[in-house]
Amino acid sequence: PYSLSWIFPVSDADPYKPENYRFSGFDKGFGAYEDQAYGGLDEVMSGAAQVGARVVFQAHTDIGADACNVGSSGDMIGKPIVDPSKWSAVVANVVRHYNMGILDQNSPGDVPWIDGAKAYNLNHVEFIDEPMGKGGYGDNLSLLADHFGVFASVLKDKAVFPDFVDGSSFITLIAPSMVVKSAAEVNSHPIWDFVSALKAKGTLGNLDVLSYKTRVSTPRENHAIAAAIREKMKS
């Protein structure tokens, strides 16, 4: 689902007021999504717990109900984030909602930041999804890297999410989730331009997991892509 455009439907609303968030449908499920009923995050978390899997929250689309549309072919059409600082604040509050017990720095002592907060330990956060495609950034990797920098500065702020007692970061940031179609395109893939942009801007250290997606026909192709990426990362 278009997570943030549904959870925070009014783009010019105050991100620090709980009443501006709509979690109930996202949690409990609603209607039909791509001809299938969306069971809701509660169902997803329950299923993950049964098999010992970790769920990643995908900070997908900008805030506001009109941030993402569906084209005539059924493909999602997104737009670059308009206000990355406000967007990141919304993401932080969504993460807080799913980690009941994280104090709101704006309301000290108010443990459940919003009514119905869940203790889901949902602290692995993916930055957008397919940014060069349905994410709406096209080939503007410099802008994408700038927006990741703002996003990381908020989510990695220890005043927002204190480290675990062992000193490790509470938040794990995942990006850029670009599509890789074959092993042959790995060496020249834009994913490395994104990494270089983060390095040049001094924000690469905030990227915890380098992510990618594949669209292939066989498991062998997936394995070849993974092997090529490992080799590229060694260079």
Salt bridges, closest charged atoms under 4 A:
ASP27 OD2 - HIS97 NE2 3.67
ASP27 OD2 - LYS118 NZ 3.35
ASP42 OD2 - LYS28 NZ 2.95
ASP42 OD1 - LYS118 NZ 2.89
ASP129 OD2 - LYS134 NZ 3.18
ASP129 OD1 - LYS213 NZ 3.16
GLU130 OE2 - LYS134 NZ 3.97
GLU130 OE2 - LYS213 NZ 2.75
GLU130 OE2 - ARG215 NH2 2.51
ASP146 OD1 - LYS201 NZ 2.80
ASP163 OD2 - LYS158 NZ 3.56
GLU185 OE2 - HIS189 NE2 3.78
ASP208 OD2 - LYS156 NZ 2.69
GLU231 OE2 - LYS234 NZ 3.14
